[in-house]
Amino acid sequence: QVQLVESGGGLVQAGGSLRLSCAASGRTFSSYTMGWFRQAPGKEREFVAYIRWSGGNTYYADSVKGRFTISRDNAKNTVYLEMNKLKPEDTAVYYCAATRLRIGTPTLRQHYDYWGQGTQVTVSS
């Protein structure tokens, strides 16, 4: 069992930056691939990025590539999402998720086993 708690959301102006954190419980955190998703009002939850258990492999949605960076610290059981050059269309609730999948490309909601409660990110124009 893994419990995930996100933090770091808030209100920021367009062009600004935020860093989200996701703290995980459980001794097997380092074995999970960790992902970030987001959900804007009235829209489906969409994939943002994932990072493999070793931290050596990352993957991003085209909409955030070059602006967002996912990283993890297995010693602290924490995964991060550094968000730069934020745009109003990045406004959403951001969710952290964990999956046992160690092959393939886990970019779908159903690939993930555990979810956090979400943190709101609002980007003003």
Secondary structure as the mmCIF struct_conf table of DSSP 4:
data_model
#
loop_
_struct_conf.conf_type_id
_struct_conf.id
_struct_conf.beg_label_comp_id
_struct_conf.beg_label_asym_id
_struct_conf.beg_label_seq_id
_struct_conf.end_label_comp_id
_struct_conf.end_label_asym_id
_struct_conf.end_label_seq_id
STRN STRN1 LEU A 4 SER A 7
STRN STRN2 GLY A 10 GLN A 13
TURN_TY1_P TURN_TY1_P1 ALA A 14 GLY A 15
STRN STRN3 LEU A 18 ALA A 24
BEND BEND1 GLY A 26 GLY A 26
TURN_TY1_P TURN_TY1_P2 ARG A 27 THR A 28
HELX_RH_3T_P HELX_RH_3T_P1 PHE A 29 SER A 31
BEND BEND2 TYR A 32 TYR A 32
STRN STRN4 THR A 33 GLN A 39
TURN_TY1_P TURN_TY1_P3 PRO A 41 GLY A 42
BEND BEND3 LYS A 43 LYS A 43
STRN STRN5 GLU A 46 ILE A 51
TURN_TY1_P TURN_TY1_P4 TRP A 53 SER A 54
BEND BEND4 GLY A 55 GLY A 56
STRN STRN6 THR A 58 TYR A 60
TURN_TY1_P TURN_TY1_P5 ASP A 62 ARG A 67
STRN STRN7 PHE A 68 ASP A 73
TURN_TY1_P TURN_TY1_P6 ASN A 74 ASN A 77
STRN STRN8 THR A 78 MET A 83
BEND BEND5 LYS A 85 LYS A 85
HELX_RH_3T_P HELX_RH_3T_P2 PRO A 88 ASP A 90
STRN STRN9 ALA A 92 THR A 99
BEND BEND6 ILE A 103 GLY A 104
BEND BEND7 LEU A 108 LEU A 108
HELX_RH_3T_P HELX_RH_3T_P3 ARG A 109 HIS A 111
BEND BEND8 ASP A 113 ASP A 113
STRN STRN10 TYR A 114 TRP A 115
STRN STRN11 THR A 119 SER A 124
#
